[in-house]
Amino acid sequence: MHPAQKPSALRPGDGIRVLSLASPVQEELLQAGVKELSALGYKPWVDREQALAHESFFAGSHDGRVNQLRSALRDPETRAIFCSRGGYGTNYLLECLTEVPKTPKILLGASDITSLQIFLWQEFGWVTFYGPMVATNFNRGPGASHGYDRESLRKALTQTQGGASLDLHGEPLVEGRAEGVLLGGCLTLIETSLGTPWELDTTGAILALEDRAMKPYQIDRAVMHLKQAGKLKGVTGIVLGDFPECEGPAGGETVKDVARRVLEPLGVPVVWGAPIGHTSRAMLTLPLGIRAALSSEGGGMLKILEPACVP
């Protein structure tokens, strides 16, 4: 794996660029999220024309989204990039990012943003953050349903010494303890990295997997694809989300049943039901590319063994 390239920590008053890199955003939701970022003590900046653009099922044109991302990466006043929402379309941007700054910036997002996070890790070793988005989580507030977990966000983005402990609020699917580099994100997007030049290397990883609105058999197919592609062979532990809107026919296998059947033979600790990514609970922020220790006992505990940011 790459040596981790860590971004500078966020400080009060720092500038945050809010970008729409995937699907279109509703203005009122974006405004509410930006207001919350201001309440947290930061200075969010939004190019309204770009952030609210709508072209097909994208947040504006390909060139427009690429140029905004490049601008945010180059801008010295932008200390962090927070994504407005997921959806679809981030994968279109990757081949255009032939160069990125040597000094990483904070990138916070989830869902479709997984594509960009995998790309930045595999190509440049960037530590990124799988967590709340401006128009889908920050707009609802801290601790709220579909909102965000303020403490894990604060520790991930501002802490420069020591580690942190995250209560996963889940349950053990396979009991055990493990250490590794925390990687992962949205299951569908991890799967679609297969065969690309930036295919996710999961060797030695604690792998986070989550998604929404898939039938149990579809999740079975996706996880089996990862397994048959060798992506589960070298993992040391697995953290699963709660997979909302993934119910199957009454009396049939659930997603939890599928996960237990496919993952238990791996012999690594597995936690089911963490509030990561698509969740109706307050979303945790996970630093990706950082060494962590997983215990699946009780509700599951993830210990972040090193800070994700530098001073």
C-alpha positions, 0 to 999 in steps of 0.5 A, a space after each residue: 500500500 501507499 504511504 499515507 499522504 495526510 491533509 492539513 487539519 481543519 481549523 476554525 475559520 478555514 475555507 471549505 469549498 462545497 462541490 456537486 460532483 455527481 447528481 443534481 442538488 436541491 437548493 433548499 437542502 444545500 442552503 441548510 447544509 451550508 448554514 450548518 457548516 457556518 455554525 461549526 465555525 468554518 467558511 463554506 464557499 459555493 459556486 451556486 451556478 455549478 453546485 445547482 447545475 442540472 444536466 441529464 442525471 448529473 450536476 452539470 456538464 462533465 467539463 464544469 464538474 472537472 473544472 470546479 474540482 481542479 479549481 478547488 484542488 489548486 486554490 490555496 484558500 480552500 482547506 477542504 472539499 465537502 461534497 454536496 451529495 452522491 448519486 451518480 457521475 463522479 466516475 466521469 471525472 477520474 481520467 481527467 485528474 492526471 495531476 493533483 497537488 503534492 499536499 493533499 486537501 481534506 475530501 469529505 463525501 460518501 456514496 458515489 464519491 467512493 470512486 474519487 476516494 479510491 482513485 486518490 488513494 490508489 493513484 496518489 496515496 491520499 487519505 480521504 474521509 467517508 462521511 456526511 455530505 452537505 445537502 444530505 446530512 449536514 442539512 439535518 444537523 448533528 445527531 439527527 436521523 439522516 444527520 451526522 455524528 459531530 464527534 467522529 467528524 471533529 476527531 477525523 478532520 481536526 485531530 493531529 495527535 493520538 488516535 480515536 475510538 468509534 463505537 460502531 453501534 452494530 453487532 458481531 457477525 463474526 467475533 474477533 479482533 484485527 488491525 489493518 488500513 481502513 479502506 472501503 465505502 459504497 459496495 457498488 462503487 468498490 465493485 466498479 473499480 475492478 478492472 480499472 487502473 485504480 482498482 482498490 487494493 484491499 490487501 491488509 485492509 479493514 474493509 468498510 462496505 455499505 450500500 442501499 436499495 439493493 435486493 439481497 441477491 444483488 448484494 450477494 452477487 456484488 460481494 461474491 464478485 469481490 470475493 472471486 476477484 480476490 478482494 476479500 482474500 487479504 482483508 483483516 476485518 470487515 465493517 458493514 453498514 445497515 443496508 437500508 431499503 434492501 429487504 427481500 421477499 418475506 421469508 427469504 434471506 436477508 442481507 444479514 443472512 447473505 453477509 454471514 453466509 458469504 463472509 463467515 468462511 473468511 475467518 476475520 471479524 465482521 461487524 454488522 449494522 454500523 451507521 456509515 454511508 447510507 444510514 437513517 442514523 447520524 452518520 459516522 466519519 471514517 478516515 480512509 487510508 489510516 491504520 485502525 484496529 477492529 473489535 467485533 465484540 458487543 456493538 463493535 469498536 473501531 480504534 483509529 490508531 493514528 491521526 488522519 491529519 497533520 498540523 
